[in-house]
Amino acid sequence: MAGSGTAHLREDGDVVMRVIDLVVEFPTADPASKVQAVSSVSIDIMRGETLGLVGESGCGKSTTAKALVGLVKAKRGEVWFDGKELTAMSGREMRRERARMQLIFQDPIGALFPRHNVRQLVREPLDIWSVGDKDSRRDRVDRMLDSVGIDPSAMGERRPGEMSGGQCQRVSIARALINDPQLVICDEPVSALDVSVQAQTLNLLEDMKDRYGLTLLFVSHDLAVVKNVSDRVCVMYLGKICEVAPADDLYRSPAHPYTLLLLSALPDLDPDRRKTRDRAPTGDIPSNVNPPSGCRFRTRCPRATEVCASIEPEVREIAPDHFVACHYPHELT
């Protein structure tokens, strides 16, 4: 599966973000080795689109998301945002651009400063960038809180420790949107929430996307969640891209053995379908310090041959807008 290449990048349309051959590595105790967290990843996101980035824990999806806004330093690669190359910018220039890209983090309570109240937390970006005067900021904060379902008169003076996880995530969303960003990166935004609260938060994100014309990068390990919110889905494994397709196409007819493995883990109430599922072996994930040669998924793949061990597959188109990095993909239905 371990795929490189840029065949899935789109040339036509209004591209908000384009990432080309992004590489992120981390040091280990052994100076001669590195953790290969992200290896030649390329993605693009169209204006108004939600791109789902999905894969098992440790596949590099969150590291990719953080590298896009400079929270993690890339070893090499290009990151273009609204026609500007972020990776070539100085720290000051990057700080200005980062205001137009916001993150919603996985832990809604840990992401909020515990000694600030709700109004202070949401107003902070306005204070940093000196937007308006004191009264206009307060009005803007109250309107934003109201739009995400938080009553500012009742909740405005509360602190994170006095609220539930779902309420804290709503505050995080309000804070992310208060400066009118063009791109919002959602890094596992519902994984720490109860199932019922997850649905409310996802509905809120969809409503905010429509209301403010947002572009979203939605990072998650949960394929069921990604399917409901994404226009296009990019599947990652061990720092590499394996399959990219529109959400409905990928879930209806997955081509890569790893994508089938992920889909087979989803609950299914039909006992006959559960028995006939095409399941791949569930062996241990290889180390990203010393990943397998060729295709990184070959050690767990039922279709692997000697070719997979010696030649790394490149991303290629097997149907309109459906791309896969595999020597032996499944036939599309």
C-alpha positions as CSV (number, residue, x, y, z in Angstrom):
1,M,0.0,0.0,0.0
2,A,2.8,2.4,0.8
3,G,2.1,4.8,-2.0
4,S,3.7,7.9,-3.3
5,G,2.8,10.1,-6.2
6,T,0.6,13.0,-7.0
7,A,-1.8,11.6,-9.6
8,H,-4.8,12.3,-7.2
9,L,-4.1,16.0,-7.0
10,R,-6.6,18.0,-9.0
11,E,-5.6,20.7,-11.5
12,D,-9.0,22.3,-12.0
13,G,-11.0,24.1,-9.4
14,D,-10.5,26.4,-6.5
15,V,-7.8,24.7,-4.4
16,V,-7.5,26.1,-0.9
17,M,-4.7,23.9,0.2
18,R,-2.2,21.7,-1.7
19,V,0.4,19.5,-0.1
20,I,3.1,17.9,-2.2
21,D,5.5,15.2,-1.0
22,L,5.3,16.1,2.7
23,V,7.8,14.3,4.9
24,V,7.9,14.5,8.7
25,E,10.4,12.6,10.8
26,F,11.2,12.5,14.5
27,P,14.4,11.5,16.3
28,T,14.8,8.4,18.4
29,A,17.3,7.3,21.1
30,D,19.4,5.9,18.3
31,P,20.9,8.8,16.3
32,A,21.1,6.5,13.2
33,S,17.3,6.0,13.0
34,K,14.3,8.2,12.6
35,V,10.5,7.7,13.1
36,Q,9.1,8.1,9.6
37,A,5.8,9.6,10.7
38,V,4.8,11.1,7.3
39,S,6.4,9.8,4.1
40,S,5.8,11.7,0.8
41,V,2.1,12.5,1.5
42,S,0.3,14.6,-1.1
43,I,-3.3,15.9,-0.7
44,D,-5.4,18.8,-1.9
45,I,-8.6,20.4,-0.5
46,M,-11.0,22.4,-2.7
47,R,-12.8,25.5,-1.3
48,G,-16.0,24.5,0.5
49,E,-15.0,20.8,0.6
50,T,-14.6,18.5,3.6
51,L,-11.6,16.1,3.1
52,G,-11.6,13.2,5.5
53,L,-8.2,11.9,6.5
54,V,-8.6,8.4,8.0
55,G,-6.5,5.6,9.2
56,E,-5.4,3.6,12.3
57,S,-3.8,5.2,15.3
58,G,-0.2,6.0,14.5
59,C,-0.6,6.2,10.7
60,G,0.5,9.8,10.7
61,K,-2.8,11.6,10.0
62,S,-2.7,13.9,13.0
63,T,1.0,14.7,12.4
64,T,0.1,15.6,8.8
65,A,-2.6,17.9,10.0
66,K,-0.3,19.7,12.5
67,A,2.5,20.0,9.9
68,L,0.1,21.9,7.6
69,V,-0.1,24.8,10.1
70,G,3.5,24.6,11.2
71,L,2.9,23.0,14.7
72,V,5.1,20.2,13.5
73,K,8.2,21.0,11.4
74,A,8.3,19.2,8.0
75,K,11.6,17.8,6.9
76,R,10.7,18.5,3.3
77,G,7.8,19.0,1.0
78,E,5.6,21.9,-0.1
79,V,2.4,23.2,1.6
80,W,0.5,25.8,-0.4
81,F,-2.4,27.7,1.2
82,D,-4.6,30.0,-1.0
83,G,-1.8,30.3,-3.5
84,K,1.0,31.0,-1.0
85,E,3.8,28.5,-0.1
86,L,3.7,28.2,3.7
87,T,6.9,26.1,3.9
88,A,8.9,29.0,2.4
89,M,7.6,31.7,4.8
90,S,9.4,33.3,7.7
91,G,8.0,32.9,11.2
92,R,6.3,36.3,11.2
93,E,4.7,35.6,7.8
94,M,3.5,32.2,8.9
95,R,1.9,33.6,12.0
96,R,-0.2,36.0,9.9
97,E,-1.3,33.2,7.6
98,R,-2.0,30.8,10.5
99,A,-4.8,33.2,11.6
100,R,-6.7,32.0,8.5
101,M,-6.2,28.4,9.4
102,Q,-7.7,27.1,12.7
103,L,-7.5,23.8,14.6
104,I,-10.1,22.0,16.7
105,F,-8.3,19.6,18.9
106,Q,-9.1,16.1,20.1
107,D,-9.4,16.9,23.9
108,P,-12.0,19.6,24.2
109,I,-11.2,20.3,27.9
110,G,-7.5,20.1,27.7
111,A,-7.5,22.5,24.7
112,L,-9.0,25.3,26.8
113,F,-7.0,27.4,29.4
114,P,-8.7,26.4,32.7
115,R,-8.5,29.8,34.4
116,H,-10.2,31.7,31.6
117,N,-14.0,31.8,31.3
118,V,-15.9,31.1,28.2
119,R,-16.0,34.7,26.9
120,Q,-12.3,35.2,27.5
121,L,-11.5,32.0,25.7
122,V,-13.5,32.9,22.6
123,R,-12.4,36.6,22.6
124,E,-8.7,35.8,22.9
125,P,-8.1,35.6,19.1
126,L,-9.8,39.0,18.7
127,D,-7.6,40.5,21.4
128,I,-4.4,39.1,19.8
129,W,-5.2,40.6,16.4
130,S,-6.8,43.8,17.9
131,V,-10.1,43.3,16.0
132,G,-12.5,46.1,16.8
133,D,-13.0,47.7,20.2
134,K,-14.0,46.2,23.5
135,D,-17.8,46.5,23.0
136,S,-17.7,45.1,19.4
137,R,-15.6,42.2,20.5
138,R,-18.1,41.3,23.3
139,D,-21.0,41.5,20.8
140,R,-19.1,39.3,18.3
141,V,-18.2,36.7,21.0
142,D,-21.8,36.6,22.2
143,R,-23.2,36.1,18.6
144,M,-20.6,33.3,18.0
145,L,-21.4,31.6,21.2
146,D,-25.1,31.7,20.4
147,S,-24.5,30.3,17.0
148,V,-22.8,27.2,18.4
149,G,-25.6,26.6,21.0
150,I,-24.0,28.2,24.1
151,D,-26.1,30.8,25.9
152,P,-23.6,33.6,26.7
153,S,-25.7,35.1,29.5
154,A,-25.8,31.7,31.3
155,M,-22.5,30.2,30.3
156,G,-20.3,33.2,29.5
157,E,-18.6,33.4,32.9
158,R,-18.1,29.6,33.4
159,R,-14.7,28.0,33.2
160,P,-13.9,24.7,31.4
161,G,-14.0,22.7,34.6
162,E,-17.6,23.7,35.1
163,M,-18.7,22.4,31.7
164,S,-19.2,19.1,30.0
165,G,-17.0,17.8,27.2
166,G,-19.6,18.6,24.6
167,Q,-20.0,22.1,25.8
168,C,-16.2,22.6,25.9
169,Q,-16.0,21.4,22.3
170,R,-18.7,23.9,21.3
171,V,-16.6,26.6,22.9
172,S,-13.5,25.3,21.0
173,I,-15.5,25.5,17.7
174,A,-16.6,29.1,18.5
175,R,-13.0,30.1,19.3
176,A,-11.8,28.5,16.0
177,L,-14.4,30.4,14.0
178,I,-14.3,33.8,15.7
179,N,-11.7,35.2,13.3
180,D,-13.4,34.0,10.1
181,P,-10.8,31.4,9.0
182,Q,-10.8,29.9,5.5
183,L,-9.7,26.5,6.6
184,V,-10.5,24.6,9.8
185,I,-8.6,21.4,10.7
186,C,-10.6,19.1,12.9
187,D,-8.2,16.7,14.6
188,E,-10.3,13.8,16.0
189,P,-12.9,16.4,17.3
190,V,-15.4,13.9,18.5
191,S,-13.4,10.9,19.6
192,A,-13.3,12.0,23.3
193,L,-17.1,12.6,23.4
194,D,-20.1,10.3,24.2
195,V,-21.9,8.9,21.1
196,S,-24.9,11.1,21.6
197,V,-22.7,14.2,21.9
198,Q,-20.7,13.2,18.9
199,A,-23.8,13.4,16.7
200,Q,-24.6,16.9,18.0
201,T,-21.1,18.1,17.4
202,L,-20.9,16.7,13.9
203,N,-24.3,18.3,13.1
204,L,-22.9,21.6,14.5
205,L,-19.8,21.4,12.3
206,E,-21.9,20.8,9.2
207,D,-24.2,23.8,10.1
208,M,-21.1,26.0,10.7
209,K,-19.6,24.9,7.4
210,D,-22.7,25.9,5.5
211,R,-23.2,29.1,7.4
212,Y,-19.7,30.4,7.1
213,G,-18.6,28.8,3.9
214,L,-15.8,26.8,5.6
215,T,-13.3,24.4,4.1
216,L,-12.6,21.4,6.5
217,L,-9.9,18.8,6.9
218,F,-11.5,16.2,9.1
219,V,-9.0,13.8,10.8
220,S,-10.4,10.6,12.3
221,H,-9.8,6.9,12.8
222,D,-13.6,6.3,12.7
223,L,-14.7,5.5,9.1
224,A,-18.4,5.8,10.1
225,V,-17.9,9.4,11.3
226,V,-15.8,10.3,8.3
227,K,-18.4,9.0,5.8
228,N,-21.1,11.2,7.3
229,V,-19.1,14.5,7.1
230,S,-16.7,14.1,4.1
231,D,-17.0,14.9,0.4
232,R,-13.7,13.1,-0.3
233,V,-11.8,10.6,1.7
234,C,-8.0,10.0,1.9
235,V,-6.9,6.7,3.6
236,M,-3.5,6.6,5.2
237,Y,-1.4,3.7,6.5
238,L,2.0,3.9,8.2
239,G,2.7,7.4,6.9
240,K,1.6,6.8,3.3
241,I,-1.5,7.4,1.1
242,C,-3.2,4.2,0.0
243,E,-6.6,5.3,-1.4
244,V,-8.4,8.5,-2.3
245,A,-12.0,8.7,-3.6
246,P,-15.3,10.5,-3.1
247,A,-16.8,9.3,0.2
248,D,-19.8,7.4,-1.4
249,D,-17.5,5.7,-3.9
250,L,-15.0,4.6,-1.4
251,Y,-17.5,3.1,1.0
252,R,-19.5,1.5,-1.7
253,S,-16.6,0.0,-3.6
254,P,-13.2,0.1,-1.8
255,A,-10.2,-1.0,-3.9
256,H,-7.4,-1.2,-1.5
257,P,-7.0,-4.3,0.8
258,Y,-6.3,-2.0,3.8
259,T,-9.5,0.1,3.2
260,L,-11.5,-3.2,3.2
261,L,-9.8,-4.1,6.5
262,L,-10.9,-0.8,8.0
263,L,-14.5,-1.2,6.6
264,S,-14.7,-4.8,7.9
265,A,-14.3,-3.4,11.5
266,L,-17.5,-1.3,11.2
267,P,-20.5,-2.8,13.0
268,D,-23.1,-4.5,10.8
269,L,-26.5,-5.6,11.9
270,D,-26.9,-8.1,9.0
271,P,-25.5,-11.5,10.2
272,D,-25.3,-12.8,6.6
273,R,-23.2,-9.8,5.5
274,R,-21.0,-10.2,8.5
275,K,-20.2,-13.8,7.5
276,T,-19.4,-13.1,3.9
277,R,-17.2,-10.0,4.5
278,D,-13.8,-10.1,2.8
279,R,-11.5,-9.7,5.8
280,A,-7.8,-9.2,5.7
281,P,-5.4,-10.5,8.3
282,T,-5.2,-8.3,11.4
283,G,-1.5,-8.7,12.2
284,D,0.6,-6.2,14.1
285,I,1.4,-2.9,12.4
286,P,5.1,-2.7,11.4
287,S,7.4,-0.2,13.1
288,N,7.6,3.2,11.4
289,V,11.2,3.4,12.5
290,N,12.0,0.5,10.1
291,P,9.0,0.1,7.8
292,P,8.8,-2.8,5.3
293,S,10.3,-2.3,1.8
294,G,8.1,-1.8,-1.1
295,C,4.5,-1.7,0.0
296,R,4.2,-1.0,3.7
297,F,1.0,-2.9,4.0
298,R,2.3,-6.1,2.4
299,T,3.1,-7.8,5.8
300,R,-0.7,-7.8,6.5
301,C,-2.0,-8.1,3.0
302,P,-3.6,-11.4,1.7
303,R,-2.7,-10.3,-1.9
304,A,1.0,-9.6,-1.4
305,T,3.6,-11.1,-3.8
306,E,7.3,-10.6,-4.3
307,V,6.5,-7.5,-6.4
308,C,5.0,-5.9,-3.4
309,A,8.2,-6.4,-1.4
310,S,10.5,-4.9,-4.0
311,I,8.5,-2.1,-5.7
312,E,6.6,0.6,-4.0
313,P,3.2,1.2,-5.7
314,E,2.4,4.7,-6.8
315,V,-1.0,6.3,-6.6
316,R,-2.9,5.7,-9.8
317,E,-6.4,6.3,-11.1
318,I,-8.5,3.1,-11.5
319,A,-11.9,4.9,-12.0
320,P,-13.0,8.5,-12.4
321,D,-11.7,10.4,-9.3
322,H,-10.9,7.0,-7.6
323,F,-7.2,6.5,-6.9
324,V,-5.3,3.7,-5.2
325,A,-1.7,2.8,-4.4
326,C,-1.7,-1.0,-4.8
327,H,-0.3,-3.5,-7.3
328,Y,-3.4,-5.8,-6.9
329,P,-6.4,-3.6,-6.0
330,H,-9.9,-5.1,-5.7
331,E,-12.2,-4.7,-8.7
332,L,-14.7,-1.9,-8.4
333,T,-18.4,-2.7,-8.3
